[in-house]
């Protein structure tokens, strides 16, 4: 009986020591090798200065469809990985045949704007919402340009943006011009 009790005690102590050694090894492995973030999950939308350059092409719908081409740049501050605020300027060319006026129409618009960009998640490929609002002094127009798209982060502070914008030009006391534009740009 003493032999059985002694054998049971030795086996119990051996299992206890083995379990403790295994848990020590596992905890050391977890603390020594931190988990690496994958390329997909690393954010490069860091706080600080950020600039954008976008080109776009689209249409305004008056009574007719008028093609438009635009180039815009904005510069500001990335408050957090999700929020950007800045100031910019947009150069836009409208050109086409207008059946309403029965003539070929060409107009250039240059308007300064305020921009707010909200990025949904802080990953390499992420959707965004962008709002630009400004005033065109020479034409007495208020501009509002919301857009939606996706950003592909390629480096520490570099990304490519692709989106669809829905520009609106509001003539004070007269009417509304609205359109659709496809944008491609970079941020740095």
C-alpha positions in Angstrom: 0.0 0.0 0.0 2.9 2.3 0.8 4.4 1.6 -2.6 1.1 2.6 -4.4 0.8 5.7 -2.4 4.4 6.7 -3.0 4.0 6.0 -6.8 0.8 8.1 -6.9 2.5 11.0 -5.2 5.5 10.8 -7.5 3.3 10.8 -10.6 1.1 13.7 -9.3 4.2 15.8 -8.5 5.7 15.0 -12.0 2.5 16.1 -13.8 2.3 19.3 -11.7 5.9 20.2 -12.5 5.4 19.4 -16.2 2.2 21.6 -16.3 4.0 24.5 -14.6 7.0 24.2 -17.0 4.7 24.2 -20.0 2.9 27.3 -18.9 6.2 29.1 -18.2 7.4 28.2 -21.7 4.1 29.4 -23.3 4.2 32.7 -21.3 7.9 33.3 -22.3 7.0 32.7 -26.0 4.2 35.2 -25.9 6.3 37.9 -24.3 9.4 37.4 -26.4 7.8 37.4 -29.8 5.2 40.2 -30.3 2.6 39.6 -32.9 3.4 41.4 -36.2 0.8 43.5 -37.9 0.1 42.4 -41.5 0.6 44.8 -44.4 -3.2 45.2 -44.6 -3.7 46.4 -41.0 -0.9 48.9 -40.7 -2.2 52.5 -40.8 -0.2 55.3 -42.4 -2.7 58.1 -41.7 -0.5 59.7 -39.0 -1.1 63.0 -37.3 0.4 66.0 -38.9 0.5 67.8 -42.3 -1.2 66.2 -45.2 -1.7 67.3 -48.8 -3.9 66.2 -51.6 -3.9 66.6 -55.4 -6.9 65.3 -57.4 -7.9 65.4 -61.0 -11.4 64.6 -62.2 -13.7 64.4 -65.1 -17.5 64.4 -65.2 -20.7 66.1 -66.2 -23.0 68.9 -65.1 -26.6 68.5 -65.8 -28.2 71.8 -66.7 -31.0 71.2 -69.1 -28.2 69.5 -71.1 -25.1 67.5 -70.2 -22.0 69.7 -70.0 -18.6 67.9 -69.6 -16.3 69.2 -66.9 -12.6 68.7 -66.1 -11.1 69.7 -62.8 -7.9 69.9 -60.8 -7.8 70.5 -57.1 -5.2 70.7 -54.4 -5.7 71.0 -50.6 -3.4 71.1 -47.7 -4.2 70.7 -44.0 -3.8 68.7 -40.8 -4.5 65.0 -40.2 -6.1 65.3 -36.7 -6.4 61.5 -36.2 -6.3 58.5 -38.5 -10.0 59.2 -39.2 -10.2 63.0 -39.5 -8.6 65.5 -41.8 -9.3 69.3 -42.2 -7.8 71.6 -44.7 -8.0 74.4 -47.2 -7.7 74.1 -50.9 -8.4 75.5 -54.4 -10.3 73.9 -57.3 -9.8 74.8 -61.0 -12.7 73.6 -63.2 -13.3 73.8 -66.9 -16.9 73.4 -68.3 -17.1 73.0 -72.0 -19.8 71.7 -74.4 -22.8 72.6 -76.6 -25.8 73.9 -74.6 -29.1 73.3 -76.4 -30.9 75.6 -73.9 -28.9 78.6 -75.0 -28.2 77.1 -78.5 -24.5 77.8 -78.4 -21.1 76.3 -77.4 -20.4 77.0 -73.8 -17.0 77.3 -72.1 -16.6 78.4 -68.5 -13.7 78.3 -66.1 -14.3 78.3 -62.4 -11.7 78.8 -59.7 -12.9 78.4 -56.1 -11.2 78.2 -52.8 -12.8 75.7 -50.4 -12.7 74.2 -46.9 -12.3 70.4 -46.7 -13.2 67.8 -44.2 -12.3 64.1 -44.9 -13.5 61.2 -42.8 -11.7 57.9 -43.2 -13.7 55.0 -41.9 -11.0 52.6 -40.7 -7.3 53.1 -40.3 -6.0 50.4 -42.7 -4.1 50.4 -46.0 -7.2 50.1 -48.1 -10.1 52.1 -46.6 -13.3 53.9 -47.6 -13.6 57.6 -47.1 -16.2 60.4 -47.2 -15.0 63.9 -48.3 -16.8 67.2 -48.0 -15.6 70.4 -49.7 -17.4 73.7 -49.5 -16.5 77.1 -50.9 -17.5 80.3 -52.7 -16.8 81.4 -56.3 -16.5 85.2 -56.1 -16.4 85.9 -59.9 -19.6 84.0 -60.6 -21.4 84.6 -57.3 -21.7 80.8 -56.7 -21.6 78.7 -53.6 -20.0 75.3 -54.2 -20.5 72.1 -52.3 -18.7 68.9 -53.4 -19.3 65.7 -51.4 -17.5 62.6 -52.5 -17.1 59.0 -51.6 -14.3 56.6 -52.5 -11.4 54.4 -51.4 -7.8 55.1 -50.4 -4.9 52.8 -51.0 -1.9 53.6 -48.7 1.3 52.8 -50.4 4.0 54.2 -48.1 4.6 55.9 -44.8 2.8 59.0 -45.9 1.7 58.3 -49.5 -1.6 57.1 -50.8 -3.8 56.9 -53.9 -7.5 58.0 -53.8 -10.2 57.0 -56.2 -13.8 58.2 -55.8 -17.0 59.6 -57.2 -18.0 63.2 -56.4 -21.3 64.9 -56.7 -20.5 68.6 -57.2 -23.2 71.3 -56.8 -23.0 75.0 -57.8 -25.7 77.1 -56.3 -26.3 80.5 -57.9 -27.6 82.7 -55.1 -31.2 83.7 -56.0 -31.1 81.9 -59.3 -30.7 78.1 -59.3 -28.7 75.0 -58.9 -26.2 73.1 -61.1 -25.4 69.6 -60.1 -23.2 66.9 -61.6 -21.2 63.8 -61.2 -17.4 63.5 -61.4 -14.9 60.7 -61.2 -11.7 61.5 -59.2 -8.2 60.1 -59.0 -5.6 61.6 -56.8 -2.7 61.3 -54.4 -2.1 62.2 -50.8 1.2 62.9 -49.3 
